[in-house]
Amino acid sequence: MDPVDLDRELKALPLPRAPRTLLPRVLSATVSREPQPAATGWSTWRASWRIAAFAPLVALIAGGWMLLTAPPTGLSEAAQTAGQVATVARVVWDVMAQPLATYLFVLGVSLALACALAWAALEAALGGASHR
């Protein structure tokens, strides 16, 4: 059989219809069911899931408390070294980098204004020819 003939014959078949009892059965099933409230929030979780979610929180709080009350020696030394490095970085910024950055910023703004002024002068000298 030719595929074109088969396609034509399949399209000629009537569309299948749903049984007449389908709609009444679906409606009766949905009407007899009471609406359930939306299950959201902590109180709707199973107890095992609540415990599983609460345990890491307790461990995190306990670990933080232990670090605050008696930090390990390596951590104390690292924090002290980080403080010293931050102090040196602040001094380098205040003494060397900030004045240089200020001068570069002022120079950049001045050059931008000079370029804008030159552009405006060129526009006026050409009579706005670049817009035609």
N, C-alpha and C positions, 0 to 999 in steps of 0.2 A: 504494500500500500504506500502511496506517495505521502510524504510528510505534510504537504500542503492540503491534501484531501483530509488527512487525519485532523489537522488543525481546524479545518472548516467544519467537520462533523462534530468535534468537541465543542466548538462555539455554538453550534445549532442546538445542543442539548439544553433542556430547561435547567435553571438554577435550582439547587436543592432547597427545600423549605424546611423550616424548623417545625417540630411537632406542635400541634395546637395546644397541648397541655404544658408546654415549656414555660410560657410566660406566667400562667397562674401558679405553677409550682415555685418558680423563682420568687414571685411576689409574696406568696405565703411563707416561704422560708425566711425572707428578710423582714416581714412584718412581725412574725412571732418571736423574733430574736430581740432581746432588750439591748439598747445601745450601751456599749462599754465605754467607760471614761478613758481618756487618753492616758496611757501608762508612761508617765515621765517623772523624772526626779529621783532623788536618792532613796526615798521610801519605797519605791516600787522594785528596787533591786532585790535579788535573792540575798539571804544573809551571807552566804559564802562569798559572793561578789563584793558585798560591802566590807567584809573583813579583808579580802584581798586588796581592796582599794585603800583601806584605812591603814594597813600595816606599813607600807612604804612611807606614808606621811608620819607615822609615829617614829619610824627609824630615822627619817630625815631630821625631825625635831630633836631626837635624842643625840644624834651625831653633832648637830649644831650646838646643842647645849654643852656637850663634852669639849668641843673645840673652843667655845667661849670661856669656859671655866678653867680648863687646863690645856692650853694648846701644846702640841708636841714641840720639842726644842728646835727641830729643823724648820718648822713653820714660823716660829718666833724669829729665828735668824733670817729667814727669807723675807719676812715682813720688814725687819729692820734694814736689810740691804736694799729692799725696794724703796723704802723711805729715803735712804741716802741717795740713791740714784735719782729719785724724783727731785730732791733738793738740788743736786748738781745740774740736772736738766733745766730746772727753773732759773738757776743762776746764769747758765749759758744763754738761755732765751732772753732774760732781762738785760744782760750785759752786751751780747753780741748780735743775736738774731733779730730781736725786736727793733732796734734802731735801723738795721739794714732793711728789714721788711717795711718799715715805715717810709724810708727813703725811696725804696722801689715802688711802693704804692703811690706815693706823691708823684714820682717820675712817670709812672704809667698813666695816671689821671691827666697829668700835664700834656703828655704826648697825645692822648686821645682827644683832648680839647684842641690841641694845635692841629691835628688832622681834621677835626670837624670844622675848624675855622678856615683851613686851607680849602676844604671841599666847598664850603659856602662861598668863599671868594672866587673859586673857579666857576662855580655855577653862576655867580653874578657877572663875572667877566664874559662868559660865553652866552649870557642872556637866557639861560635855561635851555640850551640847545640839546642837552642830553635827554630831555623829556619829550622831544618831538619825534 
